Amino acid sequence: MLTKGVVLSNRYRLSERVATGGMGAVWRCVDTLLDREVAVKVLLPSLVEDPEFTTRFHAEARMMAALRHPGIVAVHDFGSATLADGSQVSYLVMEYVDGEPLVTWVRRAGRLDPASTMSVVAQAAAALHAAHTAGIVHRDVKPGNLLVKRDGTVVLVDFGIARSSTMASLTAAHMVLGTASYMSPEQATGQPVSAATDVYALGAVAYYCLAGQPPFAGENPLQVALRQAQDEPAPLPRAPRLRWRR
């Protein structure tokens, strides 16, 4: 069992669980070897038991570790560890980003002004361009995966490393509305993803920033995903009229 104080591989000491998602839990940790804070994602045991998933996870973790961009969370290490109870866990070690999710910013403000929205979108687009150039598709661009630092710097986190076949299902138990709300039409209809998938999702993020809500709503994730493929979003609220002086 993972609790505060547990040390993985005699190196990474767990300090605080900061997030829980479909692939596992993210912990703020101390790298006792290099004496620095890091973020460690501990994967769900059910995923690690899938040999195909494990192979893809290792391959994509290596690709991510080679990717260097100020707008993309850095991957430092990955590995497996045996806990005191004898259970095995696999983990991914990343840069710890001292910021808060974009979704928190928008909820606090109600919605963002066009200038702030464009700053977020431009930074995220630059990060995605670097990833796409390296042949990496994020697959889950959403406000919760964009961290905003105090100085306004945006960092893209939680790349869709080694998505398993079960994670692609719209009826999977872990599917959350936040993901469906930014899902591209090809994802919603089970088609292969590409860089365009991330571009669509980033457009939905821009809509969320300006409107204070995602493009589509529904009673469940499946309904929202189907609307992505079939419907048009409501027009964005108009900005105040500007009067130009001559």
KADAZI-V609383 format. One record per residue. N is the residue number from 1. RES is the residue in one small letter. BURIAL is # if it has 16 or more other ideal C-beta (glycine too) atoms within 10 Angstrom, else .. Layout:
# KADAZI-V609383
[[N RES BURIAL] [N RES BURIAL]]
This chain:
# KADAZI-V609383
[[1 m .] [2 l #] [3 t .] [4 k .] [5 g .] [6 v #] [7 v .] [8 l #] [9 s .] [10 n .] [11 r #] [12 y #] [13 r #] [14 l #] [15 s #] [16 e .] [17 r .] [18 v .] [19 a .] [20 t .] [21 g #] [22 g #] [23 m #] [24 g #] [25 a #] [26 v #] [27 w #] [28 r #] [29 c #] [30 v #] [31 d #] [32 t .] [33 l .] [34 l .] [35 d .] [36 r .] [37 e .] [38 v #] [39 a #] [40 v #] [41 k #] [42 v #] [43 l #] [44 l #] [45 p .] [46 s .] [47 l #] [48 v #] [49 e .] [50 d .] [51 p .] [52 e .] [53 f #] [54 t #] [55 t .] [56 r .] [57 f #] [58 h .] [59 a .] [60 e #] [61 a #] [62 r .] [63 m .] [64 m #] [65 a #] [66 a .] [67 l #] [68 r .] [69 h #] [70 p .] [71 g #] [72 i #] [73 v #] [74 a #] [75 v #] [76 h #] [77 d #] [78 f #] [79 g .] [80 s .] [81 a #] [82 t .] [83 l .] [84 a .] [85 d .] [86 g .] [87 s .] [88 q .] [89 v #] [90 s #] [91 y #] [92 l #] [93 v #] [94 m #] [95 e .] [96 y #] [97 v #] [98 d .] [99 g #] [100 e .] [101 p #] [102 l #] [103 v #] [104 t .] [105 w #] [106 v #] [107 r .] [108 r .] [109 a .] [110 g .] [111 r #] [112 l #] [113 d .] [114 p .] [115 a .] [116 s #] [117 t #] [118 m .] [119 s #] [120 v #] [121 v #] [122 a .] [123 q #] [124 a #] [125 a #] [126 a .] [127 a #] [128 l #] [129 h .] [130 a #] [131 a #] [132 h #] [133 t .] [134 a .] [135 g .] [136 i #] [137 v #] [138 h #] [139 r #] [140 d #] [141 v #] [142 k #] [143 p #] [144 g #] [145 n #] [146 l #] [147 l #] [148 v #] [149 k .] [150 r .] [151 d .] [152 g .] [153 t .] [154 v #] [155 v #] [156 l #] [157 v #] [158 d #] [159 f #] [160 g #] [161 i #] [162 a #] [163 r #] [164 s #] [165 s .] [166 t .] [167 m #] [168 a .] [169 s .] [170 l #] [171 t .] [172 a .] [173 a .] [174 h .] [175 m #] [176 v .] [177 l .] [178 g #] [179 t #] [180 a #] [181 s #] [182 y #] [183 m #] [184 s #] [185 p #] [186 e #] [187 q #] [188 a #] [189 t .] [190 g .] [191 q .] [192 p .] [193 v #] [194 s .] [195 a .] [196 a .] [197 t #] [198 d #] [199 v .] [200 y #] [201 a #] [202 l #] [203 g #] [204 a #] [205 v #] [206 a #] [207 y #] [208 y #] [209 c #] [210 l #] [211 a #] [212 g .] [213 q .] [214 p #] [215 p #] [216 f #] [217 a .] [218 g #] [219 e .] [220 n .] [221 p #] [222 l .] [223 q .] [224 v #] [225 a #] [226 l #] [227 r #] [228 q #] [229 a .] [230 q .] [231 d .] [232 e .] [233 p .] [234 a .] [235 p .] [236 l .] [237 p .] [238 r .] [239 a .] [240 p .] [241 r .] [242 l .] [243 r .] [244 w .] [245 r .] [246 r .]]
